[in-house]
Amino acid sequence: MIFEETKLKGAYVISLELKTDERGGFARTFCKNEFEQIGHKKEFVQINQSYNIKKGTVRGMHFQLPPHQEIKLIRCAKGAVNDVIIDLRKDSPTFLKHIVVELSEINKKMIYVPENFAHGFQTLKDDSELIYHHTAFYTPQADSGLRFDDPALKITWPLSPVIVSDKDRSYKLIDSNFKGY
């Protein structure tokens, strides 16, 4: 795996090193020793998968409130997505800044999302699937998010959103009282 730190400290884009031969290919998607080199020490305790039928679907921007914040490792197993993470760390020089990474079954990239970040994505192809590894269990009372279309975030989605859940549309816009986590 090749770890590329992003402009958001602690967040990495990870490229898989695909080994191919006449049978096809093989790539390692996690190695405890390699992840320790970027400071990852927590255990992944939950693995989830999302299936998204329509191109243009938006999910996000999700996170869990303290003390249930989590590290996420995300990859696209099928299709392609425009993946977005937002720094919510109140003392970070990149507070409320975001990055966008295309994850796809073709480029085989993953994104490592630190604690106190929001995460979301837009599908670029029909029938896109993501696999998420989490270092904290899903805790309904800690479930939170930011509006995917909040003007304060300045996220440019490549497609007009076609499907967004009522929950994701209902998050409040960021105001001057938002101090992060």
URNORNOR-V161342 format. One record per residue. N is the residue number from 1. RES is the residue in three letters. PHI is phi as a letter, one per 20 degrees, with the letter a starting at -180 (* if undefined). PSI is psi as a letter, one per 30 degrees, with the letter a starting at -180 (NA if undefined). D_FIRST is the distance of its C-alpha to the first C-alpha in Angstrom with 2 decimals. Layout:
n/res/phi/psi/d_first
N/RES/PHI/PSI/D_FIRST
N/RES/PHI/PSI/D_FIRST
This chain:
n/res/phi/psi/d_first
1/MET/*/k/0.00
2/ILE/d/k/3.77
3/PHE/e/k/6.41
4/GLU/d/j/9.75
5/GLU/f/k/12.77
6/THR/e/a/15.50
7/LYS/f/f/19.23
8/LEU/e/j/19.49
9/LYS/g/k/18.73
10/GLY/n/f/16.30
11/ALA/e/k/14.86
12/TYR/c/k/11.35
13/VAL/e/k/10.06
14/ILE/d/k/6.45
15/SER/d/k/5.69
16/LEU/e/k/4.75
17/GLU/e/j/5.43
18/LEU/f/k/8.88
19/LYS/d/k/11.29
20/THR/c/l/14.79
21/ASP/b/a/18.31
22/GLU/f/f/21.73
23/ARG/e/f/20.88
24/GLY/p/b/18.15
25/GLY/b/l/14.42
26/PHE/b/k/11.90
27/ALA/b/k/8.33
28/ARG/e/k/7.16
29/THR/d/f/7.47
30/PHE/b/k/8.32
31/CYS/b/j/8.85
32/LYS/g/e/11.69
33/ASN/f/e/11.30
34/GLU/f/e/7.90
35/PHE/f/f/9.36
36/GLU/f/f/12.57
37/GLN/f/f/11.46
38/ILE/d/g/11.77
39/GLY/n/g/14.95
40/HIS/f/k/14.28
41/LYS/c/f/17.02
42/LYS/f/l/18.46
43/GLU/e/k/18.49
44/PHE/f/k/17.73
45/VAL/d/f/21.29
46/GLN/b/k/21.51
47/ILE/c/k/19.67
48/ASN/c/l/21.43
49/GLN/c/k/21.50
50/SER/d/k/23.48
51/TYR/d/k/25.21
52/ASN/c/j/26.74
53/ILE/f/e/29.53
54/LYS/d/k/30.41
55/LYS/g/k/28.76
56/GLY/n/f/29.44
57/THR/f/k/29.13
58/VAL/d/k/28.14
59/ARG/c/k/26.96
60/GLY/p/l/26.88
61/MET/d/j/26.82
62/HIS/d/k/26.35
63/PHE/a/l/25.90
64/GLN/d/k/27.57
65/LEU/f/k/30.17
66/PRO/g/k/30.20
67/PRO/e/g/30.24
68/HIS/d/g/28.06
69/GLN/f/l/25.30
70/GLU/b/l/21.80
71/ILE/e/k/18.13
72/LYS/c/k/16.60
73/LEU/c/k/13.23
74/ILE/c/k/14.08
75/ARG/b/l/13.12
76/CYS/e/j/15.67
77/ALA/e/f/16.36
78/LYS/b/k/19.43
79/GLY/n/b/20.95
80/ALA/b/k/19.88
81/VAL/c/l/20.40
82/ASN/e/j/20.93
83/ASP/e/k/19.25
84/VAL/c/k/20.97
85/ILE/c/k/20.61
86/ILE/c/k/23.52
87/ASP/f/j/23.85
88/LEU/d/g/26.79
89/ARG/f/j/26.80
90/LYS/g/f/30.42
91/ASP/e/g/29.98
92/SER/e/k/26.99
93/PRO/f/f/27.75
94/THR/d/g/25.83
95/PHE/g/k/27.87
96/LEU/m/g/28.22
97/LYS/e/l/25.92
98/HIS/c/l/23.31
99/ILE/c/l/20.42
100/VAL/c/k/19.91
101/VAL/c/k/16.77
102/GLU/e/k/17.14
103/LEU/d/k/15.09
104/SER/b/l/15.99
105/GLU/f/f/15.78
106/ILE/e/e/15.63
107/ASN/e/f/12.92
108/LYS/l/h/10.62
109/LYS/e/l/9.63
110/MET/c/l/9.90
111/ILE/c/k/11.88
112/TYR/d/j/12.27
113/VAL/d/j/16.05
114/PRO/f/l/17.90
115/GLU/f/l/21.33
116/ASN/m/h/24.27
117/PHE/c/k/22.65
118/ALA/e/l/24.05
119/HIS/c/k/22.03
120/GLY/a/l/23.27
121/PHE/b/l/22.76
122/GLN/c/k/24.87
123/THR/f/k/24.49
124/LEU/d/f/24.58
125/LYS/c/l/25.46
126/ASP/f/l/27.70
127/ASP/l/h/26.32
128/SER/e/k/22.94
129/GLU/c/k/21.11
130/LEU/d/k/18.63
131/ILE/d/k/17.15
132/TYR/d/k/17.22
133/HIS/d/k/16.39
134/HIS/c/k/18.97
135/THR/e/g/19.84
136/ALA/c/k/23.53
137/PHE/f/k/25.85
138/TYR/f/k/27.39
139/THR/c/j/30.64
140/PRO/g/e/33.08
141/GLN/f/f/35.13
142/ALA/d/f/32.12
143/ASP/f/k/30.94
144/SER/b/l/31.26
145/GLY/a/l/30.23
146/LEU/d/l/31.06
147/ARG/f/k/32.67
148/PHE/f/f/30.35
149/ASP/d/g/33.12
150/ASP/f/k/34.13
151/PRO/g/f/35.44
152/ALA/f/f/34.38
153/LEU/e/f/30.67
154/LYS/l/h/31.08
155/ILE/e/k/28.40
156/THR/d/j/28.93
157/TRP/e/k/28.17
158/PRO/f/f/27.92
159/LEU/c/l/30.33
160/SER/f/k/33.41
161/PRO/g/k/32.54
162/VAL/d/e/34.22
163/ILE/c/k/33.49
164/VAL/b/k/33.06
165/SER/f/l/34.15
166/ASP/g/e/37.28
167/LYS/g/e/35.38
168/ASP/f/e/32.94
169/ARG/f/f/35.99
170/SER/e/f/37.87
171/TYR/f/k/35.74
172/LYS/f/l/37.82
173/LEU/f/l/37.25
174/ILE/f/k/36.14
175/ASP/c/a/39.22
176/SER/f/f/40.06
177/ASN/e/f/40.07
178/PHE/f/j/36.34
179/LYS/d/f/34.96
180/GLY/n/a/31.48
181/TYR/c/NA/30.15
